[in-house]
Amino acid sequence: MPGFAVYRLPYESHVTLVLQTDGEPMELSSCTELNGRKGFVVAPFEVRPDQPILLIPLDKVETIPVEEIAALPLPETITHPIGIVGGQRMHYAIDFANDHSQLELGTFRKIVLARCSDEETQEALSPLKLFHRACMLYPRMFISLVCTTKSGCWLTATPEILLEGDGKNQWRTIALAGTMQLEGEQLNGEGENLSWSTKNIQEQRYVATYIAECLEQFTRDFHEEGPYTVRAANLVHLRSDFTFSLADSSHIGDLLQTLHPTPAVCGLPKREAFQFIVRNEYTPRRYYSGFVGMLDPEHQTHLYVSLRCMNIEGRRYHLYAGGGLLKDSTEEQEWQEIEAKLETMRRCIAIKKM
């Protein structure tokens, strides 16, 4: 079955529909294969034959007002149910203990621990209606809905830019890490008066340093601004902005291969943290903490890290979120942070966890 994607950029009043008219999305085995290509990309955390990078061709691209998207007729995508994948608190406790022991040993400076929560509703909710609800709830975030036979149907609401470009050799990426939850009167602002802990500041600095080191491999013409506080739903994060130019934009895939996955979703050292996560995390991440969005280097590129997302299977929803661990992290605090992040998608399906 052909694939489709629909997305809304932060603060926009319209959405963009990308519809494949024939065949299946192109399957790629690495980010480097994106060199010289364009299309809508959905990439997993770990690229494998059964979960490749998917590229939906730009056969049909339309701009539609946000309020009209829920009623838009789109083709149904046949997917294979994966069943229950989410873990319980005891599974998280085991994962945390494993990760934290490696931090204490000095194997990692940082590692990101993710979990999945399975939720159900009495009746299946239309993916397009869920997408519209996310657009209304989260104007500051990038919202996307992608449905293909290979990946299944994924709704994402994320604040983290992986790579953006305007077709004029002006590029940007960000370092986003550190999390605090807004409460009470704080919800009326952007979190600009909050004080950040040493742990959060250190975690964000790790990500910013990593991105700077990646960019140095491709250009000397880059500039960093930040960090500063940004709001995403009822959470705030620390963010640094990087702007840069490239001598040759036809090798964007090489840059993506270097950047992804960033320490914001993986850890440091990157290779070792990635391998540990793949081997030990209770629930495979699949397309959570990969990246998603439009790739068109000659016009507009908007690629975002797939945070705060869910895989939709009828009336069952697999919700994913994660958090960065450092040596002084505690299990209870990290559990509560992930619960706060999961609330982003729970609000879309009107499920409230106390």
N, C-alpha and C positions, 0 to 999 in steps of 0.2 A: 504494500500500500504506500502511496506517496506520503511524505512527511509534511508537516506544517509547523510554523512558529509564529507567535505574535508577541510583540514586546512594546513596552512604554518606557521612555527615558524619564529620569527624574524631572518632576515639575511640568512635564508636557501634558497638553490637553488632548492629544491624539495618540493613537497606537499605530504600529506598522505591522502589517500582515505579510508573511513570506510563505508562499504556497507552491509546493512542487506539483507539477501537473502530470508527471508520468514517472514511473520507476521508483526505485528506492534511493534514499540519501547515499552519497558516496561514503565509503568506510575507509578511514585512514588509520595507520598504525603508529604514527608519531606526529608531533606538532610540526616537525620540519616539512612534512608533506603538505602543509598549508602554504608553503612558499609559492607565490605567483597565482594563488587561487582566491576566489571570492565566493561568498555564500553565507548562510546562517550556520554557525558552528555550535555543536553541543559536545563537550569533551568531558570524559570521566576523570576521577582522581587518578586511577590506575588504568592505563590503556592495555586492554587484553583483546584477544580475538572475539570473545563474546561480549565485550563492551568497548567497541572502537570509538575513535573520534568520528563524529557524523557531520557531514557537510550537506546542508539542504540547498540546492541550487536556487538562484533567484529567478525562477520561471515566471512568477507572478508576484509583484510587490505592490501593496496598496496602503494608503494612509486613510485611517478611519477615526472619527471622533470616539473618544472613550465610551460615551454613553450608548453607542450603537453596537459595541462589540459583543455583548452577551447574546444578542439575537442573530448573530451572523451564522449562516449554515456552513459547516465545515465537514470534510470527510471524516468518518470514523476510522480510527487506527486500531488494527488488531494487534494486541500484545499478549504475551504469555504471563499469566499470574505467577507471582513469586512467593505468595503466601506470607505468613508471619515472619518478619525479619527483626523487629525491634527487641531490644533487651530490657531486662528489669534492673532494679537498683543494684542487686547483687552482681550482675554482669558488669555494671559500671564500676562497682567497687573493686572487682578483680582487675579490670583494665587500668583503673587509676593506680592500684598498688604496683602493677607491672611497670607502668610508665614512670611512676615516681621513684621506684627503686633504681631505675636507670639514670634518672636525674641526680639522685644522691651519689651514685657511683661516678658521675661525671661523664657518662657516655653521651648525653645530650645536654646542651645548654637550654633548649626548649623543645617540647614536643606537644603536638595538638591531639587531644583526645575527643573523639566524636561519638555520638550515640544516635540511635533511631528509636522513635516512639510510634507504635502502631495505634491508629485511632479509627473508629468507625462511626458512621451516621446511619440513621434508620433508612434513609433513601439516598441513592446516589445523587451527588450534586454535579451539575454540568461544569466541566473544566473551564469553559468560557465564562460562566457566571462566577466561578472562583477567581479567575483572572481579573474580572471586572471588580470584584470585591477587594482584591489586593490593591488594585489601582486606587480605589477610593480610600482605603485604610492607610496607604503608605505613599504619599505624594513625593517624599524625598528619595525614594528608592527606585532602582531599576527592577521592573516587573517583567517576567517572561513566562510564556507557556509554550512548551515544545512537545510535540507528539510524533513519534515514529514507531514503526514496528519493532525495531531493534532496541531502542532505549525505553520504550513505554512513554507515559505522559508525565511531564515534570513541570510543576509550578515553582517559580523562584522569585523571592523578593530580597534583593541584595544591595548593600551600599558600597561594595568594594569593586572599584575599577581595576581590571587587569591591564587593559590597553585601549586607548582611544586615539583616533586620528581624524583629521578633517580633510584629508586628501591634498594638503598643501605642505607636507613634510613637517607638520607640527604634531608631536605626539605627547601623550601623558600617561602616567600610571600613578598609583598611590601606594603608600604603606599604611595599612589600617590594622590596628591591634589595640588591645586593652579594652575592657568593657566595664561599664557601670550602669545600673538600672535607675531610671528616674522614678521618683515617687512623690505623691502629694503635689505641693505647689511647684515642684521642679518640672512637672509635666507642662507647665505653661510657658516654659522657655526652651532654650536649645542646649542647656547644660553648661553654659558658658562660665558659671560661677563655681563649678565643682572643683575639688582638689583631687589630684590623681595620686595613687599610691606608687611607691617605688617599684613594686612588681609590675604594674601596668605600664609605667614609663619605660622600664627596662625591656619588657616584651615588645613594645612598639619600636624601640630603638633597634632591636635585633632585626626586625623586618625592614626598617628603613636602610640600615647598613647593607643588608643583603641585596636590596634592589639597586642601591648605588653601585655595588660591586658587579651586578649583572649588566647594568647600563654601560659601565666602563669598558666592557668587552665589545660594544657596538658603536659607541660615540663618546667624544670628550665634551660635546656640546649639550650638557644637561644641567638643570638647576633644581634645587630642592627648597621647598618652603614648608615650614611647620616645625614641630607638630602643633595641631590645634584640635579642639573638641568639636565633633560633629554628632548630630543626632540621627538615629535610625530606629523608627518605631518608638518604643519606650526605653530604648537603650542609647547610650552614648559611647563613642570610641575616640581614640586618638588617631589623627590622620596627618600624614605628610604628603605633599604633592610634588611630583617630579615631572618637569617638562623637558623635552629633548627633541632633537632633529636627527634624522638618519640619512646617510649618503645614498642608500639604496633601500627603498621600501619593498622591493620584491622578495626580500629575505625575512619578512615578518615572522614566518614560521620558525626560523632559527632563534629569534628573540623570545618567542613564546615558549619554545623548548627550554630555554635557559631560565625564564622566569617561573614557569609552572612546574610543580606547585610551590608557591611562596611559603616562607616560614609562618605566615598568618594561618595557613591551613595544614602545615606539615611539621616543620621543626628545624633544628640546627644541631649538628651538621645535617644538611638536607638529605643526602643519599641514605645515610644510616637511619635517620628518623623515618623516611619514607618506607624503607624496607621493614623496619620494626612495626610500623602501623599496619602494613599489608599483611604481615605474618600474624600479628597478635590481636588486633582490634576485633571485638566480638562480632560486630555487624559490618560486613563489607560496605564501603561508602558508595559504590557504583557511580552515579553521575553527580552526587553531592561532593562539594569542594573541588570539582573540576572547574570549567568555565563555559560560558554561554554568550551568544550574541552575534551581531553582524560583523562580518569581515569583508571589507571592500577598500583596500588601501588607496585606490585612486579617487574615492569619494568620501564615504563615512565609515569608520570602524568604531564599534562600541562592543567591547568584550568585557564581561564582568565575571568575577569569581562566584561560583554557585553556592552561596550561603543561604540560610533560612529557606530551605526548599522542601518540597514533598513530592513523592511519587504517587500518582492517583491511579487507583485500581477499583473502579466502580464505586462502592460505598466504603472502601477501605483506603486509608491514607497513611503512607509511610513518611513520617516527618523526621528531618535530619537537622542536627546542629552540633557544634563543637566548641571547645575552648582551649586556649593555650596554657600549658602547665610549665611552671618553673620550679626550682628546687624548694621554694618556700610556699608552694601551693598547698591548699588543704582540700580534702575530698568534698566536704560539705559546701564550701564556698564555690567550688567548681561545678558541683551538681546544681546548685541554685542558679548559677550563671547560665548553664545550658537550658535549664527549665525556662528561664526568662527568654532565651532566644527561641525556644520551641513555641512559645506563646505567639510569636509572629504568625506562624502558620495555623496555630489552633484558632486564632481569632477569625481566620478566613473560613474555617469550617464550623465556627460557632461552638467550639468545645472549650470549656474553661477548666483548668486544673487548679485546685486549691493547694 
